Amino acid sequence: MKILVTIVFILFASALRAEEEPARLSLYGSFLHSAAAPHVLFFFSDIEENDAFELRRALRNHEIKLVVLLSSGGSVWESLIMAGILFDRGIDTYVPDIYHNGGCYSACAFMFFAGQNSLAVGDLAVHQVGSYDPDLDDLKRRQAETQQATQFTTSEIIGFLNEFNTPPWVFEKMFRSRAFYHFSDEEKQELSVGELDPEIQRAADDFLQVFFRPPDWTNASSFSLEGHTGNVMSASFSPDGRLILTSGHRTARIWDSETGSEVATLTGHHGQLWDAAFSPDGGRVVTASFDRTARIWDANTGDMIATLRHPSGLFQADFSPDGKQIITASSDGTAHIWDIANQREVLKLSARAGPLLTAAFSQDGMRIVTDGNDSTARIWDAKTGQEIAVIRASRQVTDAEFSPDMRSIVTASSDGAVRIWNSETGQEIATLIEPTGITSRNAKFSFDGSLVVTGDVDGTVRILDIESGQEVAELKGAEVILGLDISSNGMQIVAGGSNDKIARVWTAK
């Protein structure tokens, strides 16, 4: 099993996830990016075909300065290509020591050697050159003879490593035997070049601490956000987790997630404010109101930037992963996609399913999921508006979102059921909570995709492990939970609701 699968779906693991929306945890093939460490790319998997393409895609979307490597190796060809990319871009490489959870082995070491600055603290090992790699069978098909393929592989490896200024003694270790050669601490110190940016390394280490140690929710501490004059209809974290955004009555409020102090108040709507969300970069906020408008705000100043006018009231609004578009869910059963630059509608989706409570992009921005009163959730092509698949639930779907890896969708429904569905076919994969008769209003993936957090109208927040299907913890929130989110580092949950006019924030141990 791939290391990525093991970590993401068993240990803690995410969609994240990117992400997230990509702000929580973005997945690029085997690469992961988290808003908690914006200049870092994490590689926790076997090296496979197309990983080089995914690396280039990640580098286009993020200002990456450091790649963290924890991999058992894999395809020599992909690793050499990726090593060349890292070398040409002047990107640093880092092999951390994370509770003995693997290291950088075999072909992964080539990527490490390519770093402009590099640091190996965790296990670093190489194979004998001629034994690379499991994909020699593929090489045989490309070359006529196994010997020719092996020689060509060896030639390419030596050529690349020489270009990376790899010390000559490393080749001696690689020719020594067919078994792994594990570099000693002294050798790793010699192979480490220059110095990593301390702030970037610290962000990477902080992310890894959380990633490899699942938070303890059974003893979570909590505090309240007080200031709204009506029901708290939505609650969400900023991409970096430092801020919380809530909406209620006709205002949205921004809070410090650590201290609970109010940072800004967004006012201007003339009807019930149902939803508010941060942009992927955290610099803007979009709000959705029953006054038939979605409004865009500067998250730093609280100034209103633009107003998008609709024919009917709005239940939800959110940004596209690239931050260039906004999607809104309307009470007339339609979802609208808007171009932010010119403030014009570019696409309209007609679900024919009564009011839409949810409309959300997939993490790559290529698909959309909407819910409806007719017990369905629908998956759409975000570019053409074509319906791709229909999810058929037992009762009204009240929330739906893509997993960080985009392979599945979680739904909550009015009968209390929480289910996981295949995002390509709409077929059910698993039932996390059987129908209870108590409406589940929210269902959110954790940033790594290993957990689902739900909020019920009886005021209960449940944390569910997807792999086992078991409940990890249960938290008591407002009398009725209406808005819910989990932070990008997976350590905090915020829930807003009715009657008490507050939002509650839990912090895991």
C-alpha positions in Angstrom: 0.0 0.0 0.0 1.3 3.5 -0.8 2.6 5.5 2.1 0.3 8.3 1.1 -2.7 6.1 1.5 -1.5 4.7 4.8 -0.9 8.1 6.3 -3.8 10.0 4.9 -6.5 7.5 5.6 -5.2 5.7 8.7 -2.9 7.9 10.7 -4.5 11.4 10.5 -4.2 11.9 7.3 -5.9 15.1 3.5 -9.2 15.8 0.9 -6.7 17.5 3.0 -7.1 18.7 2.3 -5.5 21.3 0.4 -6.8 21.7 2.2 -9.7 21.5 1.9 -10.9 23.5 -0.6 -7.2 23.8 -1.5 -6.7 26.2 1.4 -7.1 23.2 3.7 -5.1 20.6 1.9 -4.4 20.5 -1.8 -3.4 17.1 -3.4 -1.3 17.1 -6.5 -1.0 13.4 -7.3 1.3 12.2 -4.6 2.2 15.7 -3.4 0.4 17.5 -0.6 0.2 21.2 0.1 -1.3 22.8 3.2 -2.1 26.4 3.9 -0.6 25.9 7.3 2.9 25.7 5.5 2.3 27.8 2.3 5.9 27.5 1.0 6.2 23.8 1.5 5.3 20.8 -0.6 5.1 17.4 1.1 5.8 14.1 -0.6 4.7 11.0 1.4 4.2 8.4 -1.3 5.8 6.0 -3.7 7.2 7.6 -6.8 4.9 6.8 -9.7 4.3 7.8 -13.3 2.9 11.4 -13.8 4.3 12.6 -10.4 6.6 15.0 -12.3 3.6 16.5 -14.0 1.8 16.9 -10.7 5.0 18.5 -9.2 5.0 21.1 -12.0 1.3 21.8 -11.4 1.9 22.3 -7.7 4.8 24.7 -8.4 2.5 26.7 -10.7 -0.1 27.1 -8.0 2.1 27.8 -5.0 5.3 29.6 -4.2 7.2 26.5 -3.1 10.6 26.9 -1.5 11.0 23.6 0.3 10.0 20.0 -0.5 9.7 17.5 2.4 10.5 13.9 1.4 9.3 10.8 3.2 9.1 8.1 0.5 10.2 4.5 0.0 11.2 5.3 -3.6 9.8 4.0 -6.8 10.2 5.0 -10.5 13.7 6.1 -11.3 12.6 8.0 -14.3 10.0 10.1 -12.5 12.4 10.8 -9.6 15.2 12.0 -12.0 12.8 14.2 -13.8 11.5 15.7 -10.5 15.0 16.0 -9.2 15.9 18.0 -12.3 12.9 20.3 -11.7 13.9 20.9 -8.1 17.5 21.6 -9.1 16.5 24.0 -11.9 14.1 25.9 -9.6 16.6 26.2 -6.8 14.2 24.5 -4.3 15.4 23.2 -0.9 14.9 19.6 0.2 14.3 18.2 3.7 14.1 14.6 5.1 12.6 15.0 8.6 12.7 12.6 11.6 9.0 12.1 12.4 8.6 9.5 15.1 10.4 6.9 12.9 7.6 7.1 10.3 9.8 6.2 7.3 12.5 8.1 5.6 13.7 8.9 2.1 14.8 5.7 0.3 16.1 4.6 -3.1 15.0 6.9 -5.9 13.7 9.4 -3.4 17.3 10.1 -2.4 17.9 11.6 -5.9 15.3 14.3 -5.2 17.1 15.0 -1.9 20.5 15.4 -3.6 18.9 17.9 -6.0 18.1 20.5 -3.3 19.7 23.9 -3.5 19.9 23.6 0.3 19.3 20.3 1.9 18.9 18.8 5.3 18.6 15.1 6.2 17.6 14.4 9.8 15.5 11.3 9.2 16.6 8.1 7.5 18.3 8.5 4.1 19.2 5.4 2.0 20.2 4.4 -1.5 20.3 1.2 -3.5 23.1 -0.2 -5.6 22.9 1.6 -8.9 22.3 -1.5 -11.1 19.4 -2.6 -8.9 17.2 0.5 -9.6 14.3 0.0 -9.8 11.0 -1.9 -9.8 10.1 -0.3 -13.2 12.9 -2.2 -15.0 10.1 -4.2 -16.5 8.9 -1.1 -18.2 12.4 -0.3 -19.3 12.6 -3.8 -20.9 9.6 -3.0 -23.0 11.2 0.3 -24.1 14.7 -1.2 -24.7 15.2 -4.6 -26.2 17.5 -6.0 -23.6 17.5 -5.9 -19.8 21.3 -5.2 -19.8 20.9 -2.2 -22.1 18.1 -0.9 -19.9 20.1 -1.3 -16.7 23.2 0.4 -18.3 21.1 3.3 -19.5 19.5 3.7 -16.1 22.9 3.7 -14.5 24.2 6.3 -17.0 21.3 8.6 -16.4 21.5 8.3 -12.6 25.3 9.1 -12.6 24.7 12.0 -15.0 22.0 13.6 -12.9 23.8 13.1 -9.6 27.0 14.6 -11.0 24.9 17.6 -12.1 23.7 17.9 -8.6 27.3 18.0 -7.3 26.7 14.8 -5.3 29.9 13.8 -3.5 31.9 11.0 -5.3 31.9 8.7 -2.2 28.1 8.4 -2.6 28.6 6.4 -5.8 30.9 4.0 -3.9 28.0 3.3 -1.5 25.6 2.8 -4.4 27.9 0.3 -6.1 28.6 -1.6 -2.9 25.7 -4.1 -2.8 22.2 -4.7 -3.9 20.8 -3.9 -0.4 20.0 -0.5 0.9 22.8 1.6 2.2 21.6 3.7 5.1 23.7 6.8 5.6 25.0 7.4 9.1 24.3 10.6 11.0 27.8 11.9 10.2 27.3 11.1 6.5 23.9 12.8 6.4 25.5 15.8 8.0 28.1 15.9 5.2 25.4 15.4 2.5 23.3 18.3 4.0 24.1 21.4 2.1 23.6 25.0 3.2 20.9 26.0 5.6 17.1 25.8 5.2 15.0 28.9 5.8 14.2 28.6 9.6 10.7 29.9 9.4 9.8 27.7 6.5 11.3 24.6 8.2 9.4 25.5 11.4 6.2 25.6 9.4 6.9 22.3 7.9 7.8 20.7 11.3 4.7 22.2 12.9 2.5 20.6 10.1 4.2 17.3 10.5 3.7 17.3 14.2 0.0 17.6 13.7 -0.1 15.3 10.7 1.6 12.4 12.4 -0.1 12.8 15.8 -3.9 12.6 15.6 -5.4 15.2 17.9 -7.1 14.2 21.1 -10.7 15.4 21.0 -11.8 13.6 24.1 -10.2 16.3 26.3 -10.7 19.3 24.0 -10.8 22.7 25.6 -13.4 25.3 24.4 -14.4 28.9 24.4 -17.2 31.0 23.0 -17.4 33.8 20.4 -20.1 36.3 21.5 -21.3 39.3 19.7 -24.0 38.3 17.2 -27.5 39.6 17.7 -29.2 36.6 16.0 -28.7 33.0 15.1 -25.1 32.1 14.0 -25.9 30.6 10.6 -22.3 29.8 9.4 -18.8 29.4 10.9 -15.5 28.8 9.1 -11.8 29.1 9.5 -9.4 31.1 7.3 -7.0 29.0 5.2 -4.2 29.4 7.7 -6.5 28.7 10.6 -5.7 32.0 12.4 -9.1 33.6 11.9 -12.7 32.5 12.2 -15.5 33.9 10.1 -19.1 33.7 11.4 -22.4 35.1 9.9 -25.7 35.8 11.6 -28.7 38.2 11.2 -27.3 40.9 8.8 -23.6 40.9 9.8 -20.5 38.7 9.4 -17.7 38.8 12.0 -14.1 37.9 11.9 -12.4 36.6 15.1 -9.0 35.6 16.3 -9.1 31.8 16.5 -6.6 31.7 19.4 -7.9 34.4 21.7 -11.5 34.6 20.6 -11.3 38.4 20.2 -13.3 40.1 17.5 -11.1 41.5 14.6 -13.7 43.0 12.2 -17.4 43.3 11.6 -18.8 43.3 8.0 -22.1 45.2 7.7 -24.2 46.2 4.7 -26.7 43.4 4.0 -30.4 44.2 4.3 -31.6 40.6 4.8 -30.8 37.5 6.7 -27.1 36.6 6.2 -26.8 32.8 5.7 -23.2 32.2 4.8 -19.7 33.6 4.7 -16.5 32.2 3.4 -12.8 33.2 3.1 -11.0 33.3 -0.3 -8.2 30.7 -0.8 -5.6 33.3 0.1 -7.5 34.6 3.1 -7.5 38.1 1.8 -11.2 38.4 0.9 -14.6 37.3 2.2 -17.8 36.5 0.4 -21.2 36.7 2.1 -24.6 35.3 0.9 -27.8 36.9 2.0 -31.6 36.6 1.5 -31.5 40.2 0.3 -30.6 38.6 -3.0 -27.0 39.6 -3.0 -23.5 38.1 -2.5 -21.0 40.6 -1.4 -17.2 40.5 -1.5 -15.2 42.1 1.2 -11.6 42.9 2.1 -10.8 40.6 5.0 -8.1 43.0 6.3 -10.0 46.3 6.3 -13.6 45.1 6.3 -14.4 47.3 3.3 -17.0 46.0 0.8 -15.4 45.4 -2.7 -18.3 44.3 -4.9 -22.0 43.2 -4.9 -23.3 40.4 -7.0 -27.1 40.7 -7.5 -29.4 37.6 -7.9 -33.0 37.1 -8.7 -33.7 35.3 -5.4 -32.3 34.9 -1.9 -29.0 33.1 -1.3 -28.2 30.3 1.1 -24.5 29.9 0.4 -21.5 31.4 -1.4 -17.9 30.3 -1.8 -14.8 31.0 -3.9 -13.3 28.7 -6.6 -10.0 27.2 -5.7 -8.1 29.7 -7.8 -10.0 32.6 -6.2 -11.2 34.0 -9.5 -14.8 32.9 -9.4 -17.6 32.7 -6.8 -20.4 30.1 -6.7 -23.7 30.8 -5.0 -26.6 28.6 -4.0 -30.1 30.1 -4.4 -33.5 29.6 -2.9 -34.9 29.2 -6.4 -33.0 25.9 -6.9 -30.2 27.4 -9.1 -26.5 27.8 -8.6 -24.6 30.6 -10.2 -20.9 31.0 -11.1 -19.6 34.5 -11.2 -16.4 35.9 -12.6 -15.0 38.2 -9.9 -13.0 40.4 -12.2 -15.9 41.7 -14.2 -18.6 40.8 -11.7 -20.6 38.8 -14.3 -22.4 35.5 -14.3 -20.6 33.0 -16.4 -22.7 29.8 -15.7 -26.0 28.8 -14.2 -26.9 25.4 -12.9 -30.5 24.4 -12.6 -30.9 21.6 -10.2 -34.7 21.4 -10.3 -34.7 20.3 -6.7 -36.1 23.1 -4.7 -33.9 25.5 -2.7 -30.2 24.8 -2.8 -28.4 24.9 0.6 -25.0 23.9 -0.8 -22.9 24.5 -3.9 -19.2 23.7 -3.6 -16.3 23.3 -6.0 -14.0 20.3 -6.0 -10.4 21.1 -5.0 -9.2 21.3 -8.6 -12.1 23.6 -9.6 -13.3 21.2 -12.3 -16.5 19.9 -10.7 -19.3 21.2 -8.5 -21.6 19.5 -6.0 -25.1 20.8 -5.1 -27.8 19.5 -2.8 -31.5 19.7 -3.0 -35.0 19.2 -1.5 -35.6 16.1 -3.7 -33.2 13.9 -1.6 -30.4 14.2 -4.2 -27.0 15.8 -4.5 -25.8 16.5 -8.1 -22.3 16.6 -9.5 -21.6 19.0 -12.3 -18.9 19.9 -14.8 -17.8 23.4 -13.6 -16.8 24.5 -17.1 -19.8 23.3 -19.2 -22.5 23.1 -16.6 -23.3 19.5 -17.7 -24.7 17.2 -15.0 -22.2 14.3 -14.4 -23.9 12.2 -11.8 -26.7 12.2 -9.2 -26.4 11.1 -5.6 -29.7 9.6 -4.3 -30.0 9.9 -0.6 -32.9 8.7 1.7 -34.0 12.2 2.6 -33.2 15.8 1.9 -29.5 16.5 1.6 -28.5 19.4 3.8 -24.8 19.5 3.1 -22.3 18.1 0.6 -18.6 18.5 -0.1 -15.8 16.8 -1.9 -13.0 15.0 0.0 -9.5 16.5 -0.3 -8.5 13.9 -2.9 -11.8 14.5 -4.8 -12.6 10.8 -5.0 -15.6 11.0 -2.7 -18.3 13.3 -1.4 -19.8 13.4 2.1 -23.4 14.3 2.6 -25.6 15.1 5.6 -29.3 14.7 5.4 -32.5 15.7 7.2 -33.0 12.1 8.6 -29.6 12.3 10.3 -27.8 10.0 7.9 -24.2 10.8 7.0 -22.8 9.0 3.9 -19.8 8.8 1.7 -20.3 8.6 -2.1 -18.2 8.0 -5.1 -17.7 11.4 -6.7 -17.5 10.0 -10.3 -20.5 7.7 -10.2 -22.6 8.9 -7.4 -22.7 5.4 -5.9 -22.7 5.0 -2.1 -19.4 3.9 -0.6 -20.2 3.9 3.1 -22.7 5.0 5.7 -21.0 6.7 8.7 -24.2 7.4 10.6 -27.5 5.6 10.0 -30.7 7.6 9.9 -31.5 8.9 13.5 -34.5 11.0 12.8 -32.5 14.1 14.0 -31.4 16.4 11.2 -27.7 16.5 10.5 -27.1 20.0 9.2 -23.4 19.8 8.4 -20.8 17.3 7.3 -17.2 18.4 6.7 -14.0 16.5 5.9 -10.9 17.2 7.9 -8.1 18.7 6.0 -6.4 15.3 5.4 -9.6 13.4 4.6 -9.3 11.0 7.5 -12.2 12.4 9.5 -15.7 13.7 9.0 -17.1 16.2 11.4 -20.9 16.6 11.6 -23.3 19.0 13.3 -26.8 18.1 14.3 -29.9 20.2 15.1 -29.8 18.7 18.6 -26.6 20.6 19.3 -24.2 17.6 18.9 -20.9 17.7 17.0 -19.6 14.3 16.1 -16.1 13.4 14.9 -16.0 10.3 12.8 -13.1 8.2 11.6 -13.6 7.3 8.0 -11.3 4.2 7.9 -13.0 2.5 10.9 -16.4 4.1 10.7 -16.2 4.7 14.4 -17.0 7.8 16.4 -13.8 9.5 17.7 -15.5 12.0 20.0 -18.7 13.9 20.7 -18.9 17.6 21.5 -21.9 19.5 22.8 -22.4 22.8 21.0 -25.4 25.2 20.7 -28.9 24.1 21.0 -29.1 23.8 17.2 -25.9 23.5 15.1 -26.3 25.5 11.9 -22.6 26.2 10.8 -19.5 24.0 11.3 -15.9 23.8 10.2 -12.6 22.2 11.1 -9.3 24.1 10.8 -6.6 23.4 8.2 -4.2 22.0 10.9 -7.0 19.7 12.2 -6.7 21.0 15.8 -9.8 23.2 16.1 -13.5 22.9 15.4 -15.9 25.8 15.3 -19.7 25.5 15.4 -22.4 28.1 15.4 -26.1 27.8 16.0 -29.4 29.2 17.1 -30.9 30.5 20.3 -27.8 31.4 22.3 -26.4 33.6 19.5 -22.8 32.4 19.9 -20.3 30.2 18.2 -18.2 27.7 20.1 -14.6 26.8 19.4 -12.9 23.5 20.6 -9.2 23.0 20.6 -7.9 19.4 20.6 -5.0 18.4 22.9 
